[in-house]
Structure formats: C-alpha cells, structure tokens
C-alpha cells in the first residue's frame, strides 16, 4: 500500500494521492524504504500541487529522511526556487543539518543555486556552519569555482 502511495506521489497523480490520504490520513507521516516522507518525495520530484496538499494537511515540514535531509534541503540541491520559497515562507528550518553536516545553504552553494542562497541568507541562514569535512557554504562555492556565489557568501 505505502509503495503504491509513494509511486503516485513520484508520478504526480494528485487525485489518487488526495483520495488515498482521505482514506488513510496516517499516510501523511509514513516513510518509504529510503526514509522519505510524502512531503520530501513530492518536493524532490517537483510535484507542486501534491506539495501544497501535503502542507495544507499538516505534513511535518522539517521531517528528515534516512540521511537527515529535509524537504528544503532537497529542493536546495535540485534548484526548485519556487518550492524553496514556499517551504521557507511556511517556516521550514533553514539551518538544519543532515548526517554529513550539510545545510540548505551548503547545498545551494555546492550546486550553484544562487537565488535560493539569497533567499536563505535573507531569512538568516548561518553561513558559518561547517559540514563534517569542516567546510562552510563559502568553501563549497570556492571549490566549485562559482564567482557570484563566492561574492555573495564572502559578505555573509
């Protein structure tokens, strides 16, 4: 049952997801075999309509998968700016760390997501946080050779 539910999310089948949640509200907090919640999965696959539904139904915005990633972390490395803004506006924690110590800002810097990095910094993202290798978002931007992000993070 759960695997079918998660496949429906991945495939963007809004009506089916909505019907399944209506029938079994406990699915809202379920996890797939990788530890992803419905919200993490819907944001990762850029399923905006399903993401909106899950948030309206009270999905835990800062729930983590098996690697300690939140929905916001996923969209920061995928580059889904609109979804990142939505999650930030809904109160997602911007300074959470995963099992490797990475934050949303570190992901934005590593994957050259300048607009998302700007949003995170505007909301108070901590640019001094280091991952398990001792690297900050600025360090990651430098390693990737991203001049505009380097300039942005130098000021942070």
MODELLER restraints for C-alpha pairs under 7 A, 6 or more apart:
rsr = mdl.restraints
at = mdl.atoms
rsr.add(forms.Gaussian(group=physical.xy_distance, feature=features.Distance(at['CA:3:A'], at['CA:32:A']), mean=6.77, stdev=0.5))
rsr.add(forms.Gaussian(group=physical.xy_distance, feature=features.Distance(at['CA:5:A'], at['CA:17:A']), mean=6.64, stdev=0.5))
rsr.add(forms.Gaussian(group=physical.xy_distance, feature=features.Distance(at['CA:6:A'], at['CA:32:A']), mean=6.96, stdev=0.5))
rsr.add(forms.Gaussian(group=physical.xy_distance, feature=features.Distance(at['CA:6:A'], at['CA:38:A']), mean=6.80, stdev=0.5))
rsr.add(forms.Gaussian(group=physical.xy_distance, feature=features.Distance(at['CA:8:A'], at['CA:16:A']), mean=6.86, stdev=0.5))
rsr.add(forms.Gaussian(group=physical.xy_distance, feature=features.Distance(at['CA:8:A'], at['CA:17:A']), mean=6.24, stdev=0.5))
rsr.add(forms.Gaussian(group=physical.xy_distance, feature=features.Distance(at['CA:9:A'], at['CA:17:A']), mean=6.52, stdev=0.5))
rsr.add(forms.Gaussian(group=physical.xy_distance, feature=features.Distance(at['CA:9:A'], at['CA:42:A']), mean=5.91, stdev=0.5))
rsr.add(forms.Gaussian(group=physical.xy_distance, feature=features.Distance(at['CA:10:A'], at['CA:41:A']), mean=6.83, stdev=0.5))
rsr.add(forms.Gaussian(group=physical.xy_distance, feature=features.Distance(at['CA:10:A'], at['CA:42:A']), mean=6.57, stdev=0.5))
rsr.add(forms.Gaussian(group=physical.xy_distance, feature=features.Distance(at['CA:10:A'], at['CA:45:A']), mean=6.08, stdev=0.5))
rsr.add(forms.Gaussian(group=physical.xy_distance, feature=features.Distance(at['CA:12:A'], at['CA:47:A']), mean=5.80, stdev=0.5))
rsr.add(forms.Gaussian(group=physical.xy_distance, feature=features.Distance(at['CA:14:A'], at['CA:49:A']), mean=6.90, stdev=0.5))
rsr.add(forms.Gaussian(group=physical.xy_distance, feature=features.Distance(at['CA:14:A'], at['CA:50:A']), mean=5.77, stdev=0.5))
rsr.add(forms.Gaussian(group=physical.xy_distance, feature=features.Distance(at['CA:21:A'], at['CA:27:A']), mean=6.13, stdev=0.5))
rsr.add(forms.Gaussian(group=physical.xy_distance, feature=features.Distance(at['CA:21:A'], at['CA:28:A']), mean=6.81, stdev=0.5))
rsr.add(forms.Gaussian(group=physical.xy_distance, feature=features.Distance(at['CA:28:A'], at['CA:38:A']), mean=6.43, stdev=0.5))
rsr.add(forms.Gaussian(group=physical.xy_distance, feature=features.Distance(at['CA:28:A'], at['CA:59:A']), mean=6.13, stdev=0.5))
rsr.add(forms.Gaussian(group=physical.xy_distance, feature=features.Distance(at['CA:29:A'], at['CA:37:A']), mean=6.38, stdev=0.5))
rsr.add(forms.Gaussian(group=physical.xy_distance, feature=features.Distance(at['CA:29:A'], at['CA:59:A']), mean=6.87, stdev=0.5))
rsr.add(forms.Gaussian(group=physical.xy_distance, feature=features.Distance(at['CA:30:A'], at['CA:37:A']), mean=5.87, stdev=0.5))
rsr.add(forms.Gaussian(group=physical.xy_distance, feature=features.Distance(at['CA:31:A'], at['CA:37:A']), mean=4.61, stdev=0.5))
rsr.add(forms.Gaussian(group=physical.xy_distance, feature=features.Distance(at['CA:31:A'], at['CA:38:A']), mean=7.00, stdev=0.5))
rsr.add(forms.Gaussian(group=physical.xy_distance, feature=features.Distance(at['CA:34:A'], at['CA:65:A']), mean=6.86, stdev=0.5))
rsr.add(forms.Gaussian(group=physical.xy_distance, feature=features.Distance(at['CA:34:A'], at['CA:66:A']), mean=6.07, stdev=0.5))
rsr.add(forms.Gaussian(group=physical.xy_distance, feature=features.Distance(at['CA:35:A'], at['CA:65:A']), mean=4.48, stdev=0.5))
rsr.add(forms.Gaussian(group=physical.xy_distance, feature=features.Distance(at['CA:35:A'], at['CA:66:A']), mean=4.72, stdev=0.5))
rsr.add(forms.Gaussian(group=physical.xy_distance, feature=features.Distance(at['CA:36:A'], at['CA:65:A']), mean=4.59, stdev=0.5))
rsr.add(forms.Gaussian(group=physical.xy_distance, feature=features.Distance(at['CA:37:A'], at['CA:65:A']), mean=6.87, stdev=0.5))
rsr.add(forms.Gaussian(group=physical.xy_distance, feature=features.Distance(at['CA:39:A'], at['CA:51:A']), mean=6.10, stdev=0.5))
rsr.add(forms.Gaussian(group=physical.xy_distance, feature=features.Distance(at['CA:39:A'], at['CA:54:A']), mean=6.31, stdev=0.5))
rsr.add(forms.Gaussian(group=physical.xy_distance, feature=features.Distance(at['CA:39:A'], at['CA:59:A']), mean=6.67, stdev=0.5))
rsr.add(forms.Gaussian(group=physical.xy_distance, feature=features.Distance(at['CA:39:A'], at['CA:71:A']), mean=6.54, stdev=0.5))
rsr.add(forms.Gaussian(group=physical.xy_distance, feature=features.Distance(at['CA:40:A'], at['CA:70:A']), mean=6.51, stdev=0.5))
rsr.add(forms.Gaussian(group=physical.xy_distance, feature=features.Distance(at['CA:40:A'], at['CA:71:A']), mean=4.35, stdev=0.5))
rsr.add(forms.Gaussian(group=physical.xy_distance, feature=features.Distance(at['CA:42:A'], at['CA:50:A']), mean=6.30, stdev=0.5))
rsr.add(forms.Gaussian(group=physical.xy_distance, feature=features.Distance(at['CA:42:A'], at['CA:51:A']), mean=5.56, stdev=0.5))
rsr.add(forms.Gaussian(group=physical.xy_distance, feature=features.Distance(at['CA:43:A'], at['CA:51:A']), mean=6.21, stdev=0.5))
rsr.add(forms.Gaussian(group=physical.xy_distance, feature=features.Distance(at['CA:43:A'], at['CA:71:A']), mean=6.18, stdev=0.5))
rsr.add(forms.Gaussian(group=physical.xy_distance, feature=features.Distance(at['CA:43:A'], at['CA:75:A']), mean=6.51, stdev=0.5))
rsr.add(forms.Gaussian(group=physical.xy_distance, feature=features.Distance(at['CA:44:A'], at['CA:74:A']), mean=5.80, stdev=0.5))
rsr.add(forms.Gaussian(group=physical.xy_distance, feature=features.Distance(at['CA:44:A'], at['CA:75:A']), mean=6.11, stdev=0.5))
rsr.add(forms.Gaussian(group=physical.xy_distance, feature=features.Distance(at['CA:61:A'], at['CA:92:A']), mean=5.86, stdev=0.5))
rsr.add(forms.Gaussian(group=physical.xy_distance, feature=features.Distance(at['CA:62:A'], at['CA:70:A']), mean=5.57, stdev=0.5))
rsr.add(forms.Gaussian(group=physical.xy_distance, feature=features.Distance(at['CA:62:A'], at['CA:71:A']), mean=6.95, stdev=0.5))
rsr.add(forms.Gaussian(group=physical.xy_distance, feature=features.Distance(at['CA:62:A'], at['CA:92:A']), mean=6.02, stdev=0.5))
rsr.add(forms.Gaussian(group=physical.xy_distance, feature=features.Distance(at['CA:62:A'], at['CA:93:A']), mean=6.49, stdev=0.5))
rsr.add(forms.Gaussian(group=physical.xy_distance, feature=features.Distance(at['CA:63:A'], at['CA:70:A']), mean=5.82, stdev=0.5))
rsr.add(forms.Gaussian(group=physical.xy_distance, feature=features.Distance(at['CA:64:A'], at['CA:70:A']), mean=4.69, stdev=0.5))
rsr.add(forms.Gaussian(group=physical.xy_distance, feature=features.Distance(at['CA:67:A'], at['CA:98:A']), mean=6.26, stdev=0.5))
rsr.add(forms.Gaussian(group=physical.xy_distance, feature=features.Distance(at['CA:67:A'], at['CA:99:A']), mean=5.70, stdev=0.5))
rsr.add(forms.Gaussian(group=physical.xy_distance, feature=features.Distance(at['CA:68:A'], at['CA:98:A']), mean=4.09, stdev=0.5))
rsr.add(forms.Gaussian(group=physical.xy_distance, feature=features.Distance(at['CA:68:A'], at['CA:99:A']), mean=5.33, stdev=0.5))
rsr.add(forms.Gaussian(group=physical.xy_distance, feature=features.Distance(at['CA:69:A'], at['CA:98:A']), mean=5.24, stdev=0.5))
rsr.add(forms.Gaussian(group=physical.xy_distance, feature=features.Distance(at['CA:72:A'], at['CA:84:A']), mean=6.05, stdev=0.5))
rsr.add(forms.Gaussian(group=physical.xy_distance, feature=features.Distance(at['CA:72:A'], at['CA:87:A']), mean=6.44, stdev=0.5))
rsr.add(forms.Gaussian(group=physical.xy_distance, feature=features.Distance(at['CA:72:A'], at['CA:92:A']), mean=6.96, stdev=0.5))
rsr.add(forms.Gaussian(group=physical.xy_distance, feature=features.Distance(at['CA:72:A'], at['CA:104:A']), mean=6.77, stdev=0.5))
rsr.add(forms.Gaussian(group=physical.xy_distance, feature=features.Distance(at['CA:73:A'], at['CA:103:A']), mean=6.83, stdev=0.5))
rsr.add(forms.Gaussian(group=physical.xy_distance, feature=features.Distance(at['CA:73:A'], at['CA:104:A']), mean=4.78, stdev=0.5))
rsr.add(forms.Gaussian(group=physical.xy_distance, feature=features.Distance(at['CA:73:A'], at['CA:107:A']), mean=6.94, stdev=0.5))
rsr.add(forms.Gaussian(group=physical.xy_distance, feature=features.Distance(at['CA:75:A'], at['CA:83:A']), mean=6.92, stdev=0.5))
rsr.add(forms.Gaussian(group=physical.xy_distance, feature=features.Distance(at['CA:75:A'], at['CA:84:A']), mean=5.98, stdev=0.5))
rsr.add(forms.Gaussian(group=physical.xy_distance, feature=features.Distance(at['CA:76:A'], at['CA:84:A']), mean=6.76, stdev=0.5))
rsr.add(forms.Gaussian(group=physical.xy_distance, feature=features.Distance(at['CA:76:A'], at['CA:104:A']), mean=5.88, stdev=0.5))
rsr.add(forms.Gaussian(group=physical.xy_distance, feature=features.Distance(at['CA:76:A'], at['CA:107:A']), mean=5.82, stdev=0.5))
rsr.add(forms.Gaussian(group=physical.xy_distance, feature=features.Distance(at['CA:76:A'], at['CA:108:A']), mean=5.20, stdev=0.5))
rsr.add(forms.Gaussian(group=physical.xy_distance, feature=features.Distance(at['CA:76:A'], at['CA:116:A']), mean=6.63, stdev=0.5))
rsr.add(forms.Gaussian(group=physical.xy_distance, feature=features.Distance(at['CA:77:A'], at['CA:107:A']), mean=5.15, stdev=0.5))
rsr.add(forms.Gaussian(group=physical.xy_distance, feature=features.Distance(at['CA:77:A'], at['CA:108:A']), mean=5.77, stdev=0.5))
rsr.add(forms.Gaussian(group=physical.xy_distance, feature=features.Distance(at['CA:77:A'], at['CA:111:A']), mean=5.76, stdev=0.5))
rsr.add(forms.Gaussian(group=physical.xy_distance, feature=features.Distance(at['CA:79:A'], at['CA:113:A']), mean=5.91, stdev=0.5))
rsr.add(forms.Gaussian(group=physical.xy_distance, feature=features.Distance(at['CA:81:A'], at['CA:116:A']), mean=5.95, stdev=0.5))
rsr.add(forms.Gaussian(group=physical.xy_distance, feature=features.Distance(at['CA:84:A'], at['CA:116:A']), mean=6.95, stdev=0.5))
rsr.add(forms.Gaussian(group=physical.xy_distance, feature=features.Distance(at['CA:94:A'], at['CA:104:A']), mean=6.21, stdev=0.5))
rsr.add(forms.Gaussian(group=physical.xy_distance, feature=features.Distance(at['CA:94:A'], at['CA:120:A']), mean=6.74, stdev=0.5))
rsr.add(forms.Gaussian(group=physical.xy_distance, feature=features.Distance(at['CA:94:A'], at['CA:125:A']), mean=5.93, stdev=0.5))
rsr.add(forms.Gaussian(group=physical.xy_distance, feature=features.Distance(at['CA:95:A'], at['CA:103:A']), mean=5.87, stdev=0.5))
rsr.add(forms.Gaussian(group=physical.xy_distance, feature=features.Distance(at['CA:95:A'], at['CA:104:A']), mean=6.77, stdev=0.5))
rsr.add(forms.Gaussian(group=physical.xy_distance, feature=features.Distance(at['CA:95:A'], at['CA:125:A']), mean=6.01, stdev=0.5))
rsr.add(forms.Gaussian(group=physical.xy_distance, feature=features.Distance(at['CA:95:A'], at['CA:126:A']), mean=6.52, stdev=0.5))
rsr.add(forms.Gaussian(group=physical.xy_distance, feature=features.Distance(at['CA:96:A'], at['CA:103:A']), mean=5.81, stdev=0.5))
rsr.add(forms.Gaussian(group=physical.xy_distance, feature=features.Distance(at['CA:97:A'], at['CA:103:A']), mean=4.87, stdev=0.5))
rsr.add(forms.Gaussian(group=physical.xy_distance, feature=features.Distance(at['CA:100:A'], at['CA:131:A']), mean=6.10, stdev=0.5))
rsr.add(forms.Gaussian(group=physical.xy_distance, feature=features.Distance(at['CA:100:A'], at['CA:132:A']), mean=5.46, stdev=0.5))
rsr.add(forms.Gaussian(group=physical.xy_distance, feature=features.Distance(at['CA:101:A'], at['CA:130:A']), mean=6.77, stdev=0.5))
rsr.add(forms.Gaussian(group=physical.xy_distance, feature=features.Distance(at['CA:101:A'], at['CA:131:A']), mean=3.97, stdev=0.5))
rsr.add(forms.Gaussian(group=physical.xy_distance, feature=features.Distance(at['CA:101:A'], at['CA:132:A']), mean=5.16, stdev=0.5))
rsr.add(forms.Gaussian(group=physical.xy_distance, feature=features.Distance(at['CA:102:A'], at['CA:131:A']), mean=5.04, stdev=0.5))
rsr.add(forms.Gaussian(group=physical.xy_distance, feature=features.Distance(at['CA:105:A'], at['CA:117:A']), mean=5.84, stdev=0.5))
rsr.add(forms.Gaussian(group=physical.xy_distance, feature=features.Distance(at['CA:105:A'], at['CA:120:A']), mean=6.64, stdev=0.5))
rsr.add(forms.Gaussian(group=physical.xy_distance, feature=features.Distance(at['CA:105:A'], at['CA:125:A']), mean=6.88, stdev=0.5))
rsr.add(forms.Gaussian(group=physical.xy_distance, feature=features.Distance(at['CA:105:A'], at['CA:137:A']), mean=6.03, stdev=0.5))
rsr.add(forms.Gaussian(group=physical.xy_distance, feature=features.Distance(at['CA:106:A'], at['CA:136:A']), mean=6.60, stdev=0.5))
rsr.add(forms.Gaussian(group=physical.xy_distance, feature=features.Distance(at['CA:106:A'], at['CA:137:A']), mean=4.21, stdev=0.5))
rsr.add(forms.Gaussian(group=physical.xy_distance, feature=features.Distance(at['CA:106:A'], at['CA:140:A']), mean=6.91, stdev=0.5))
rsr.add(forms.Gaussian(group=physical.xy_distance, feature=features.Distance(at['CA:108:A'], at['CA:114:A']), mean=6.76, stdev=0.5))
rsr.add(forms.Gaussian(group=physical.xy_distance, feature=features.Distance(at['CA:108:A'], at['CA:116:A']), mean=6.35, stdev=0.5))
rsr.add(forms.Gaussian(group=physical.xy_distance, feature=features.Distance(at['CA:108:A'], at['CA:117:A']), mean=5.53, stdev=0.5))
rsr.add(forms.Gaussian(group=physical.xy_distance, feature=features.Distance(at['CA:109:A'], at['CA:117:A']), mean=6.87, stdev=0.5))
rsr.add(forms.Gaussian(group=physical.xy_distance, feature=features.Distance(at['CA:109:A'], at['CA:137:A']), mean=5.48, stdev=0.5))
rsr.add(forms.Gaussian(group=physical.xy_distance, feature=features.Distance(at['CA:109:A'], at['CA:140:A']), mean=6.07, stdev=0.5))
rsr.add(forms.Gaussian(group=physical.xy_distance, feature=features.Distance(at['CA:109:A'], at['CA:141:A']), mean=5.08, stdev=0.5))
rsr.add(forms.Gaussian(group=physical.xy_distance, feature=features.Distance(at['CA:109:A'], at['CA:149:A']), mean=6.63, stdev=0.5))
rsr.add(forms.Gaussian(group=physical.xy_distance, feature=features.Distance(at['CA:110:A'], at['CA:140:A']), mean=5.30, stdev=0.5))
rsr.add(forms.Gaussian(group=physical.xy_distance, feature=features.Distance(at['CA:110:A'], at['CA:141:A']), mean=5.77, stdev=0.5))
rsr.add(forms.Gaussian(group=physical.xy_distance, feature=features.Distance(at['CA:110:A'], at['CA:144:A']), mean=6.66, stdev=0.5))
rsr.add(forms.Gaussian(group=physical.xy_distance, feature=features.Distance(at['CA:112:A'], at['CA:146:A']), mean=6.87, stdev=0.5))
rsr.add(forms.Gaussian(group=physical.xy_distance, feature=features.Distance(at['CA:114:A'], at['CA:149:A']), mean=6.06, stdev=0.5))
rsr.add(forms.Gaussian(group=physical.xy_distance, feature=features.Distance(at['CA:127:A'], at['CA:136:A']), mean=6.64, stdev=0.5))
rsr.add(forms.Gaussian(group=physical.xy_distance, feature=features.Distance(at['CA:127:A'], at['CA:137:A']), mean=6.24, stdev=0.5))
rsr.add(forms.Gaussian(group=physical.xy_distance, feature=features.Distance(at['CA:127:A'], at['CA:156:A']), mean=6.19, stdev=0.5))
rsr.add(forms.Gaussian(group=physical.xy_distance, feature=features.Distance(at['CA:128:A'], at['CA:136:A']), mean=6.05, stdev=0.5))
rsr.add(forms.Gaussian(group=physical.xy_distance, feature=features.Distance(at['CA:129:A'], at['CA:136:A']), mean=5.79, stdev=0.5))
rsr.add(forms.Gaussian(group=physical.xy_distance, feature=features.Distance(at['CA:130:A'], at['CA:136:A']), mean=4.53, stdev=0.5))
rsr.add(forms.Gaussian(group=physical.xy_distance, feature=features.Distance(at['CA:138:A'], at['CA:150:A']), mean=6.06, stdev=0.5))
rsr.add(forms.Gaussian(group=physical.xy_distance, feature=features.Distance(at['CA:138:A'], at['CA:153:A']), mean=5.38, stdev=0.5))
rsr.add(forms.Gaussian(group=physical.xy_distance, feature=features.Distance(at['CA:138:A'], at['CA:154:A']), mean=6.76, stdev=0.5))
rsr.add(forms.Gaussian(group=physical.xy_distance, feature=features.Distance(at['CA:141:A'], at['CA:149:A']), mean=6.10, stdev=0.5))
rsr.add(forms.Gaussian(group=physical.xy_distance, feature=features.Distance(at['CA:141:A'], at['CA:150:A']), mean=5.58, stdev=0.5))
rsr.add(forms.Gaussian(group=physical.xy_distance, feature=features.Distance(at['CA:142:A'], at['CA:150:A']), mean=6.08, stdev=0.5))
